[in-house]
């Protein structure tokens, strides 16, 4: 796994093309959710997480990590890994002043509700 210190050294992306790509994938994820297309939702979320790890933080990074945690719980019932995703997502909100705070927090607390 990726060491926790890796996330402390991440920087926001500056390239407008990469920001646009992240925005398009975020819209894909939102539309997949509205259509009930779970596979496309997970694929788009995974791509946004991958972009964050390879390129840098974008405005959808925190929401994507929290969403990935939710997908991990639904698919594998792995609360431990999902908690790690949330422990990455929630500090990202504070550090980078990410947008989509309510989505991120609701995804993160979704895992806690299911676990009860």
N, C-alpha and C positions, 0 to 999 in steps of 0.2 A: 504494500500500500504506500501511498504518498505520505511522507512525514508531515506532521502538523505545521512545522516551520515553513514548509513550502507555501502555505496559504498566507503566512505573514509577510512574505516577500512579493506577493502578487501586485501587479499594477493595473490600472484601468487601460483598456485599449484606446488608442487615439485615432486609428485609421478609420475614416468615414465609411469605407467599403465594408470593413468587418462589423462596424456598428449596424449598417444596413442589413447585412446577412443575419446578424443576431435578431434584429427586429422582424425580419421575414420568418425566421424559424419560430420566434415567439408567437407570431400570428398563426402559424401552422399549428402550434401546440394548442392555442386557444380554440381554433376552429375544430381541431380533432376532438377536443373535450366536448364542445357543443354538439358535435355529430355522434358522439359516443364511440369514436374510433380509437380504442385503447392502444392498439399497436402503433398507430401513427403518433399518438400522444407521447408514448414512451420513447419512440425513435427520435422525435423532435427534442424532447427533454434531454435525452442522452447526448444529442449533438450539441446542444447548448452547453452542457456540462463539459463536453470534450473541448469546445471552443474556449471555455474559461481556462481549462488546464493547459491548453497549448498556446493560446494567444494572449489571454489576459481577461480581466474582469469586465463584463458589460452590464448594462442595466438590468438584465434578466438572469444574471448568474445566481444570485441568492434564491430567487424563486425556483430556478431550475434544480439546484441542489436539494431544496426542500421537496420539490416534486419527485425527484429521483428517489428520495427516502420513502415517499408514499408508494411509489411503484415497487420498490423492493419489498415493502411490507405486503402489498397485495399479491405479488407474484411468489414470494418465497417465505413470507412470515418471518423475515430476519430483522427483528427489532434492533439488534445491536448495530448492524451496518446502517440501518435507517437513522439511528440516533447519531452516528458519526456524520452522516450527510447533514443533519440538522445542526450539529455542532459546528459545521463549516458555514452553513447558510446564515444562521442568525447573527454571528459576529460580522459577517460580510455586510449585512444591512447597516450596521453602525460604522464600520470602518470606511466604506465606500459611499455611504449615503445613497444606497441603491433605491431605485424606485420599486413599486409593486410590493410595498411592505405588508399590506393586508393579505395578499396572496401567499407570500412567504410564511408569515406567521400562521395562517390558517392551515397550510400544508404541514407545517411543523407540528402543530397541536393535533392534527388529524391522527398522527401516529400514536400519540399519548392516549387519545380517546379509544382507539381500537385496542390498545394493549390492556386497558382496564377491563 
